């Protein structure tokens, strides 16, 4: 029965581990204003997003005004033959002006303001509620870009193109579909649940693993299996994301939208989450390797012996003295190393996956060094021996 309980706890911990990563990502990256703006900010410099925005604004501007009719009234009757050619040329000019604005230095600042103002609405999107700035319809995330349209109209007017000045404001384009997915409703439900549990989710897997290791008769083996299980869970979630990206882009292409822009938005918004999953994957492998190396296995013992030999080769007396000190205060030193790692992560306001990975690797190396030095210390001789 004890073995069954240990297995169940380890499996539950491995299942909840990726859910905890997703919950922390949703809370810290998507639902926090500054981090959200930092996440979507680089999209303003992405050529695919700029091109998609220029295509969208140009198309809808021409849908809002009968350009050929306006040109027929402005030109002599004899020029009716060239009206379609002039209209096509005007469309290219409008597209070029819009694209130049999207590529200008002003657009990133405008993009940042749009997203900062819309942050509360993005949170509402993830909670399944529409707003005036961001809306969800038929599984779409629609961003209000009316400020961009106003800037384009001003530039068109400065260039002498006033054919769009009389267009009805209600008919002008003010939307950009950032995401489109039939599974958005399910994702929103998951985000609502994860958002409520974001603060306790990371603790639950750790508690399950701690209880499992405490109940296990072979604690070292249980720790290795738990770490490998977490690594496997992260690998499965990452594989699902990679496969889902392909299906998502295929659906976007079938809908006639820009796959390049959709791919850029997908990779940028979910990039931190995927990197976090990879970080935990590598960290779990490091923990499994560290626990295994500290164990009594034949190969692990040989590796430790070799490292200890290298250390002792630098000075047997010094190594012996250090080994005795580490062996005497091993629990306190372990606690100190782990505490220093936690302090580093607490001091960093927004630790990225790279910082977490480096900190975790240093903690694991510190724990391994403690084990190596402690095991290298000569055992105390019995009195009278």
Order of alpha helices (4+ residues) and beta strands (2+ residues): alpha-alpha-alpha-alpha-alpha-alpha-alpha-beta-beta-alpha-beta-alpha-alpha-alpha-alpha-alpha-alpha-alpha
